[in-house]
Amino acid sequence: MSGSVVLLHLAGAVALMLFATRLVKTGVERAYGDVLRHKLRATMRNPFMAVLAGCGLAIALQSSTAVTLLVGSFAGAGIVSGISGQLAVRGAEIGSALVVKLLTFDLSLLVPVCLVAGTVMFMATERRDWRQFGRILVGIGLLVLSLEMIGQASEPLRQSTLMPVVVDYFSGDPVTAYLLAALVTWLFHSSIAAVLLMVTLAGRGFIPPELGIVLVLGVNLGSSIIAPLLTRNAEPGVRVVPIGNLLMRGMGSLAMLILFLWLKPPVAFLGATVPDQIVNAHILFNILILVAGLPLAGLVYRASEKIVALGTKPAPGEALDVVELSALNDSALDVPSQALANATREVVRVCETVEIMLKRIIELYESADADKIKALAALDDRVDKKHAAIKLYLAKVTKNPLSEDEALRCQELIGACVKLEQVGDIIVRNMLVHVRKKLERGLEFTPEGWRELCAFHASVLANARLAFNVLVSRDPETARQLVLEKDRLRDREKETSASHFVRLRDGTAKSVETSSIHLDTIRDLKQINSLLASMAYPVLEERGLLTGSRLKAG
């Protein structure tokens, strides 16, 4: 068999291994992703539990990089502390190393069992959870099969005259071998796949133990680079944990390489065979990094923050002193049409601020900290100040003779401004209280309850944008649509409350714990929607499309 054919078979086997690893990872994420995230968030407040949670999640997802990205997003959102995030990643590295150990056993019988069972489960039902579990089983079967294929594809290399030359070269140049292993791992985007490839080749006698140790250290360097590169354009808070992992695991692998080459310790204690020695060295390295990381977690986190800060560019205009200009120009008071236009511009700015508040409040339900809560309260202060300034300005406008249309527009703007100020108060004085309560008690919504809240909030936000458009365009069709949406939201509220009470009746623990927050939030959002929908009434009344408080038919 020619060398090109051997390499083609080997490349196909490696490609199947990468695909199978991805198949298991996506199956676990789709079937159990929400549950795993909730468990991780709930347990990571304890450093010891953070390590165990990271380890377990890496075994489930078969990827320490996925855990690093997930924990980094939690730390960036303030859900967990940066130090707990660092420790969770340390546990994740051990978890991924244990996956490699598990896959080195003789699992050939699993191939037909997993492929048959997984295919039947995937094709015989439409239930999402069963189909995803079938996907996981097929992925495990293909993963074990790919390892067998790598072994078979590399068998002809035993007779190769070039292979011993290549191995001798890398054995004599450990630095190049170390960097090459890092590059392969980065290309694979998986330390599990990289180590499994080396273990399989070592089992065929291609990799001596000393070179295997060097390659394992290179794998750990390459794996620590993946997450920082994937998050290089993310928010600074999200990048801190991946950078910390690079400092600990990447620099740790370099330090271990220097010590290994200097001391040349015996490797026989790691196992009876070269594959065992490689896998056990991978596990031992990550355990040592965990042990070293416990006392150094705080120092590494602070160093990571400084490194991220050095590489963070200020946003455009951030370095400038931006002064917010007011549209309330007193020189236009003698011309009512101009003054009302100025007031409209300023009310539109209030609308924008309220929209930002409405968008951010639901984000705080999922991830809140003191700084974010303070920032949202500051936006309400801005709304209050603008509200007072607009009312004073419009009061000055009314001192001049106004036409009937101008007088109605003036009252409409005052009414809109009052309603916007009330919306801001509901967000800060009611909903922000729910956020603090949820944060202080460490409560979590059920996945179903959270989806209902997000859907209900999305409807209110969409209606808010309709209301703001009506204020500017005064379009009767948009105003009519807004009032109809108010009625639809009332029906949705009944459905959401009914679903919540079903979960309470079934005794779902999280539903019981978060019941008052859930129902109060729905009530607050409904009240906000009613206030915003009422901004359409002046337009509808002007065109005779309202009878009392109801829309006319047609």
C-alpha positions in Angstrom: 0.0 0.0 0.0 1.4 3.4 -1.0 2.2 6.1 1.5 -0.5 8.4 0.1 -3.2 5.7 0.5 -2.1 5.1 4.1 -2.3 8.8 4.9 -5.7 9.0 3.2 -7.0 6.1 5.4 -5.5 7.7 8.5 -7.0 11.1 7.7 -10.4 9.5 7.2 -10.2 7.8 10.5 -9.2 11.0 12.3 -12.0 12.9 10.6 -14.5 10.3 11.8 -13.1 10.6 15.3 -13.5 14.4 15.3 -17.1 14.1 13.8 -18.0 11.5 16.5 -16.7 13.7 19.3 -18.8 16.6 17.9 -21.8 14.3 17.6 -21.7 13.3 21.3 -21.1 16.9 22.3 -24.1 18.4 20.4 -26.3 15.5 21.5 -25.6 16.2 25.2 -26.0 20.0 24.7 -29.4 19.7 22.9 -30.8 17.1 25.3 -29.4 18.1 28.6 -27.8 21.5 28.0 -30.3 23.6 30.1 -30.2 21.1 33.0 -26.4 21.0 33.0 -26.1 24.8 32.9 -28.5 25.2 35.8 -26.6 22.6 37.8 -23.3 24.2 37.1 -24.6 27.7 38.0 -26.1 26.3 41.2 -23.0 24.5 42.4 -20.1 26.7 41.4 -20.4 29.0 44.4 -18.5 26.4 46.4 -14.8 26.0 45.2 -14.7 22.2 45.8 -18.1 21.7 44.0 -16.9 24.0 41.2 -14.1 21.5 40.5 -16.5 18.5 40.6 -19.0 20.3 38.4 -16.4 21.2 35.8 -15.1 17.7 35.8 -18.6 16.2 35.3 -19.6 18.7 32.6 -16.4 18.0 30.6 -17.1 14.2 30.8 -20.7 14.8 29.6 -19.7 17.2 26.8 -16.4 15.5 26.0 -14.8 18.9 25.7 -12.9 21.0 28.3 -13.0 23.8 25.8 -16.8 23.9 25.8 -16.7 24.1 29.6 -14.2 26.9 29.5 -16.3 28.9 27.2 -19.5 28.3 29.2 -17.8 29.1 32.6 -16.2 32.2 31.0 -19.7 33.5 29.9 -21.0 32.9 33.5 -18.1 34.8 35.0 -18.5 37.6 32.5 -22.2 37.9 33.4 -21.4 37.9 37.1 -23.2 34.6 37.8 -20.1 33.0 39.3 -16.9 34.5 40.7 -13.8 34.5 38.5 -11.9 32.3 41.0 -14.7 29.7 41.1 -14.6 29.8 37.3 -10.9 29.1 37.2 -11.4 26.1 39.5 -14.2 24.7 37.4 -12.0 24.8 34.4 -9.3 22.9 36.3 -11.8 20.2 37.0 -12.9 20.2 33.4 -9.4 19.5 32.2 -9.3 16.4 34.6 -12.7 15.4 33.3 -11.5 15.4 29.7 -8.4 13.4 30.6 -10.6 10.8 32.3 -12.6 10.5 29.1 -9.4 9.6 27.3 -8.6 7.0 29.9 -12.0 5.4 29.5 -11.8 5.2 25.7 -8.4 3.4 25.9 -10.1 0.2 27.3 -11.3 -2.5 24.9 -14.7 -1.2 24.0 -15.1 -2.9 20.6 -18.3 -4.6 21.6 -19.9 -1.1 22.2 -19.6 -0.3 18.5 -22.5 -2.5 17.2 -24.6 -2.0 20.4 -24.4 1.8 20.3 -24.9 2.1 16.6 -28.0 -0.2 16.5 -29.6 1.2 19.7 -28.8 4.8 18.8 -30.2 4.5 15.2 -33.4 2.8 16.5 -33.9 5.5 19.1 -33.3 8.3 16.7 -35.5 7.0 13.9 -38.3 5.3 15.8 -39.6 8.3 17.7 -40.2 12.1 17.4 -39.5 12.8 21.1 -36.6 15.3 21.2 -34.9 13.9 24.3 -34.9 10.3 22.9 -33.7 11.4 19.5 -30.8 13.3 21.1 -29.9 10.3 23.3 -29.9 8.2 20.2 -27.5 10.8 18.6 -25.2 10.4 21.7 -25.1 6.6 21.4 -24.3 6.8 17.7 -21.5 9.3 18.4 -20.0 7.0 21.1 -20.2 4.0 18.7 -18.5 6.0 15.9 -15.9 7.3 18.3 -14.8 3.8 19.3 -15.0 2.7 15.7 -12.7 5.5 14.6 -10.0 4.4 17.1 -10.1 1.0 15.6 -9.8 2.5 12.2 -6.8 4.6 13.2 -5.1 1.5 14.5 -5.8 -0.4 11.2 -4.8 2.6 9.0 -1.5 3.0 10.8 -0.6 -0.7 10.7 1.3 -0.4 7.3 3.5 2.2 8.8 5.3 -0.5 10.8 7.1 -1.5 7.6 7.8 2.1 6.6 11.5 3.1 6.5 10.6 6.7 6.9 8.7 6.4 10.1 11.7 5.6 12.3 13.5 8.5 10.9 10.7 10.9 11.7 10.4 9.5 15.3 14.1 9.7 15.8 14.1 13.4 14.6 11.3 14.4 17.0 12.9 12.4 19.8 16.0 14.5 19.3 14.1 17.8 18.9 11.5 17.8 21.8 10.8 21.5 21.4 9.6 21.0 17.8 7.6 17.9 18.9 6.0 19.9 21.7 5.0 22.7 19.4 3.7 20.3 16.7 1.5 18.6 19.2 0.1 22.0 20.3 -0.6 22.8 16.6 -2.4 19.5 16.0 -4.5 20.0 19.1 -5.5 23.5 18.0 -6.4 22.2 14.5 -8.5 19.4 16.1 -10.0 21.8 18.6 -10.0 18.9 20.9 -7.4 17.6 23.4 -9.3 14.3 23.7 -9.0 13.7 19.9 -5.3 14.6 20.0 -4.4 12.4 22.9 -6.4 9.5 21.5 -4.5 9.7 18.2 -1.2 9.6 20.0 -2.3 6.8 22.3 -3.4 4.7 19.2 -0.1 5.4 17.4 1.9 4.6 20.6 0.0 1.3 20.8 1.4 0.4 17.4 4.9 1.1 18.6 5.4 4.4 16.7 5.9 6.7 19.7 8.4 6.0 22.5 7.4 6.9 26.1 9.7 9.9 26.5 8.4 11.5 23.2 4.9 10.6 24.3 5.3 12.7 27.5 6.6 15.6 25.4 3.6 15.3 23.0 1.1 15.2 25.9 2.5 18.5 27.3 2.2 20.0 23.8 -1.4 18.9 23.7 -2.1 20.7 26.9 -0.6 23.9 25.5 -2.6 23.7 22.3 -5.8 23.0 24.3 -5.3 26.0 26.5 -5.0 28.3 23.4 -8.3 27.3 21.8 -10.7 29.1 24.2 -8.8 32.5 24.3 -8.8 32.5 20.5 -12.5 31.8 20.3 -13.3 34.5 22.8 -10.8 37.2 21.5 -13.7 39.4 20.4 -16.0 38.8 23.4 -16.6 41.1 26.3 -13.6 41.6 28.7 -15.3 39.8 31.5 -15.9 36.7 29.3 -12.2 36.5 28.3 -10.8 36.5 31.9 -11.4 32.8 32.6 -9.9 31.5 29.3 -6.9 33.7 29.7 -6.5 32.4 33.3 -6.6 28.8 31.9 -3.9 29.7 29.4 -1.7 31.1 32.2 -2.1 28.0 34.4 -2.3 25.2 31.8 -0.2 26.7 29.0 2.6 28.0 31.2 2.3 24.9 33.4 3.0 22.7 30.4 6.0 24.8 29.4 7.4 24.6 32.9 6.8 20.8 33.0 8.6 20.4 29.7 11.7 22.3 31.0 11.7 20.2 34.1 11.2 16.9 32.2 14.0 17.7 29.8 16.3 18.8 32.6 15.7 16.1 35.2 14.9 13.2 32.7 12.9 11.3 35.2 11.9 7.6 34.6 8.4 7.2 33.2 7.9 3.5 34.0 5.9 4.4 37.1 3.2 5.8 34.9 2.2 2.4 33.5 3.2 -0.9 32.0 2.7 0.1 28.4 3.4 3.3 26.4 -0.3 4.1 25.8 -0.9 3.8 29.6 2.0 6.0 30.3 0.8 8.7 27.9 -2.8 8.7 29.2 -1.7 8.6 32.9 0.8 11.4 32.2 -2.0 13.5 30.8 -4.2 12.9 33.9 -1.3 13.5 36.3 -0.3 16.8 34.6 -3.9 18.1 35.0 -4.1 17.0 38.6 -0.8 18.8 39.4 -2.1 21.9 37.7 -5.3 21.7 39.8 -3.3 21.3 43.0 -1.1 24.2 42.1 -4.1 26.2 41.0 -5.9 26.0 44.4 -3.6 28.4 46.2 -2.8 30.4 43.1 -6.4 30.9 41.9 -6.7 34.5 43.2 -3.3 35.5 41.8 -4.0 34.0 38.4 -7.4 35.7 38.2 -6.0 39.1 39.0 -3.2 38.6 36.4 -5.8 37.5 33.9 -7.8 40.7 34.5 -4.8 42.8 33.9 -3.9 41.0 30.7 -7.4 41.4 29.4 -7.4 45.1 30.4 -4.2 45.7 28.4 -5.7 44.2 25.3 -9.1 45.9 25.6 -9.5 48.9 23.3 -11.8 51.7 24.4 -15.0 51.9 22.4 -15.3 54.7 19.9 -16.1 57.9 21.7 -15.3 56.3 25.1 -12.2 58.4 25.5 -14.1 61.6 24.8 -16.3 63.5 27.2 -19.7 63.1 25.6 -22.2 65.7 26.6 -25.9 64.8 26.1 -27.6 67.7 24.4 -31.2 68.6 25.2 -33.7 69.3 22.4 -35.7 71.6 24.8 -34.7 74.9 23.2 -36.3 77.9 25.0 -35.7 80.1 22.0 -38.4 78.1 20.1 -41.1 78.6 22.7 -42.6 81.5 20.8 -43.3 79.2 17.8 -45.5 76.4 19.2 -45.0 74.0 16.3 -41.2 74.2 16.7 -41.5 73.8 20.5 -43.7 70.8 20.2 -41.3 69.2 17.7 -38.5 69.8 20.2 -40.5 68.2 22.9 -41.3 65.2 20.7 -37.6 64.7 20.1 -36.9 64.7 23.8 -39.8 62.3 24.5 -38.3 60.0 21.8 -35.1 60.0 23.8 -37.0 58.9 26.9 -38.6 56.1 24.8 -35.1 54.9 23.9 -34.0 54.9 27.5 -37.1 53.0 28.6 -36.5 50.5 25.8 -33.0 49.9 27.0 -34.3 49.4 30.6 -36.9 47.0 29.4 -34.4 45.0 27.4 -31.9 44.9 30.3 -34.2 43.9 33.1 -34.9 40.4 31.6 -31.1 39.9 31.3 -30.7 40.7 35.0 -33.2 37.9 35.8 -30.7 35.5 34.3 -27.4 37.1 35.4 -27.2 40.1 37.8 -24.6 41.8 39.9 -24.5 45.0 42.0 -23.0 47.0 39.1 -25.6 46.0 36.6 -28.4 46.7 39.1 -26.9 50.1 39.9 -26.6 50.9 36.2 -30.3 50.1 35.5 -31.4 52.3 38.5 -29.3 55.1 37.0 -31.3 54.9 33.8 -34.5 55.4 35.8 -33.0 58.5 37.3 -32.3 59.8 33.8 -35.9 59.1 32.8 -37.2 61.0 35.9 -35.0 64.1 35.1 -36.1 64.2 31.5 -39.7 63.7 32.5 -39.6 66.7 34.8 -37.8 68.8 32.2 -40.3 67.9 29.4 -43.3 68.7 31.6 -41.8 72.1 32.6 -41.0 72.9 28.9 -44.6 72.0 27.7 -46.1 74.1 30.5 -44.2 77.0 29.1 -45.5 76.2 25.6 -49.1 76.4 26.8 -48.6 80.0 27.9 -48.7 81.0 24.2 -51.9 80.7 22.1 -52.2 77.2 20.6 -54.4 75.8 17.9 -56.7 72.9 18.8 -54.3 70.4 17.2 -51.3 71.9 19.0 -53.1 71.7 22.3 -54.1 68.1 21.8 -50.5 67.2 20.8 -49.2 69.0 23.9 -51.5 66.9 26.1 -50.6 63.7 24.2 -46.9 64.3 24.8 -47.4 65.1 28.5 -49.5 61.9 28.8 -46.9 59.8 27.0 -44.1 61.2 29.2 -46.1 60.4 32.4 -46.7 56.8 31.2 -43.0 56.3 30.3 -42.0 57.5 33.8 -44.4 55.1 35.3 -42.9 52.2 33.2 -39.5 53.1 34.5 -40.8 53.1 38.1 -42.3 49.6 37.6 -39.0 48.3 36.2 -36.9 49.7 39.0 -39.3 49.6 42.0 -41.0 46.3 41.2 -39.0 44.1 38.8 -35.6 45.0 40.1 -36.8 44.0 43.6 -37.6 40.6 42.1 -34.1 40.4 40.6 -32.5 41.1 44.0 -34.7 38.5 45.7 -33.8 35.9 43.1 -30.1 36.7 43.3 -29.9 36.8 47.1 -31.8 33.5 47.5 -30.0 31.7 44.6 -33.3 30.8 43.0 -33.7 29.3 39.5 -36.7 29.2 37.2 -37.7 25.9 35.6 -36.7 25.7 31.9 -40.5 25.9 31.0 -41.1 28.9 33.3 -38.1 30.8 32.0 -39.2 30.2 28.4 -42.6 31.5 29.2 -41.2 34.6 30.9 -38.9 35.3 28.0 -41.7 34.9 25.5 -44.0 37.2 27.5 -41.3 39.8 27.8 -40.5 39.6 24.1 -44.2 40.4 23.3 -44.2 43.4 25.7 -40.9 44.6 24.1 -42.4 44.3 20.6 -45.5 46.2 21.7 -43.3 48.9 23.3 -41.7 49.5 20.0 -45.1 49.8 18.3 -46.1 52.4 21.0 -43.0 54.4 20.3 -43.7 54.3 16.6 -47.3 55.5 17.2 -46.0 58.4 19.2 -43.9 59.7 16.3 -46.0 58.6 13.2 -49.5 58.9 14.8 -50.5 56.1 12.3 -54.0 54.8 13.1 -53.3 51.3 11.7 -50.3 50.9 14.0 -52.3 52.3 16.9 -55.1 49.9 16.2 -52.6 47.0 16.0 -51.2 48.0 19.4 -54.5 47.9 21.1 -55.3 44.5 19.6 -52.0 43.2 20.8 -53.0 44.3 24.3 -56.0 42.0 24.1 -53.8 39.1 22.8 -51.3 39.6 25.6 -54.1 39.4 28.2 -55.0 35.9 26.8 -51.3 34.9 26.9 -51.1 36.0 30.5 -54.0 33.6 31.3 -52.3 30.7 29.5 -48.9 31.5 31.2 -50.5 31.6 34.7 -52.4 28.4 34.0 -49.2 26.6 33.0 -47.4 27.9 36.1 -50.2 26.6 38.3 -50.0 23.2 36.7 -46.3 23.0 37.6 -47.2 24.0 41.1 -49.8 21.3 41.3 -47.3 18.8 40.1 -44.9 19.9 42.9 -42.0 21.1 40.8 -39.5 22.4 43.4 -38.2 25.3 41.3 -41.8 26.4 40.4 -42.7 26.5 44.1 -39.5 28.4 45.0 -39.9 31.0 42.2 -43.7 31.2 42.2 -44.2 34.7 43.6 -41.4 36.1 41.4 -42.8 34.4 38.3 -46.4 35.7 38.8 -45.3 39.2 40.0 -43.1 39.6 37.0 -46.0 38.6 34.6 -48.2 41.1 36.4 -45.6 43.9 36.1 -45.0 43.2 32.4 -48.8 43.2 31.8 -49.0 46.6 33.6 -46.2 48.0 31.5 -47.9 46.8 28.3 -51.2 48.4 29.4 -49.4 51.8 30.0 -47.7 51.6 26.6 -50.8 50.5 24.7 -52.7 53.5 26.2 -50.3 55.8 24.2 -52.3 54.8 21.1 -55.6 56.0 22.5 -55.3 59.7 21.5 -54.7 58.7 17.9 -57.6 56.4 17.9 -60.0 58.8 19.7 -59.1 61.6 17.2 -60.2 59.4 14.4 -63.3 58.1 16.2 -62.0 54.5 16.4 -62.7 54.1 20.1 -65.9 53.8 22.0 -65.2 54.3 25.7 -62.2 52.0 26.2 -63.0 49.5 23.4 -62.1 49.4 19.7 -64.9 49.8 17.3 -65.5 46.8 15.0 -64.1 46.9 11.6 
